Amino acid sequence: MQGPTYTCPVKLSRAVIVYSLLRLGMFAGVFVLVYLPARTFLDSELTAAVTAGFVAAIASLSLSYIVLRKPRERIAEAIYERRKDVPRAPTDDDIEDAAVDSSRDER
């Protein structure tokens, strides 16, 4: 049996890189926007950095879900195109159905 053949690795890797850089940029932007004022109002820079990190993580996750829909869809399409022709292993249900069908044929 021959191993799976993959197509369009360049399209997938480019889409993943673009999406990752956009998400990282969003995180960095939100982090800076929260960290600079937090440094003034909170007692220590460590507290400001941790607070900014949590806020940036949650905000960039939410923003990327809303704003980066198109790049995320491009990644999903590339993954689908890459995997659609790869044969899948039979599931337990497939094996059980084949056994039941073969036992019916013997009667």
N, C-alpha and C positions, 0 to 999 in steps of 0.2 A: 504494500500500500504506500502510495506516495504522500509526502507531507503536504500541508496546506500551502497554497501559493497566494501571495499577497500582492495587491495592486495599490497604486497611488500612495506610496509611502511619503513622497515629497509633499503632496497636498496635505496629508494628515500632519506631518511634522511642522510644516509652515503654519497651519491653522493653530496648532497647539502652542507654538512659540508666540504667535501674535496674541492669542488669548491670554497666555500666561503673563506676557509683558504688560498688557492692558490691565490685568488684575493687580499686578505688582505696582504699577503706576497709580492705580486707584488707592491701594493701601498706603503707599508713600504719601500721596497728596492728603488723604484724610489724617494720617498720622501727624504730618506737619501742622495741619490746620488745628488739630486738637492739642498737640504738644506745646506749641508756642504760648497760647493763653493759659494752659494748665500749669506751665512752669511758673507763671506769675502768681496763680491763686493757690497752688498746693504747696505743702511744706518742703518737700524734697524733689530733686530732679528724678530720682528713681520712681517715686510715686507718680509723678507726671508722665514718665515714660511708660510705666505699666498701664496706667489709666488710658493713655493715648493708644497703646497697643491693643487693648481690649476694644475700645471704641472703634478704632480703625479696622480691626478684624471683622466686627459685626457690621459696620457701615459698608465696608468694601464688599463683603459677601452679599449684602442686600442690594447694593448698587450694581454689582456685576450681574446679578440675577435679572435685574430689570434692564439695564443699559446694554449689556453685552450679549443679548439674545442671538443676534446674527452670527457672531463668531462661534458661539456655543453650538448653534445649529450646523454650521459648517463642519465642526469637529464631529458631531454626531453623524452627519451624512458621510463623511470620509470613513469613519469607523464602520458604518453600515456597508458602504461600498467595498471596503477591505474584507469584511467578514461574510458577506452574503453568499459567496460561492464556496466557502469552506465547508466540507462535509462535517456534520455533527455526529457525535457518538450517540448510539442508541440509549434511550433512557430505560429505566426499569419498566415503565408502562409499555414501551415498544417491545421489549423482550417478552414480557408477560403476554401481550396480545399475540405475538408470533407463536408462543407456546400453545395458547388456547386455540388459535387457528389451525395449527398443525395437528392438535389432538382431535379437532372436529373433522379434519380431512381423513383421519385414520378410521373413523367410524363408518 
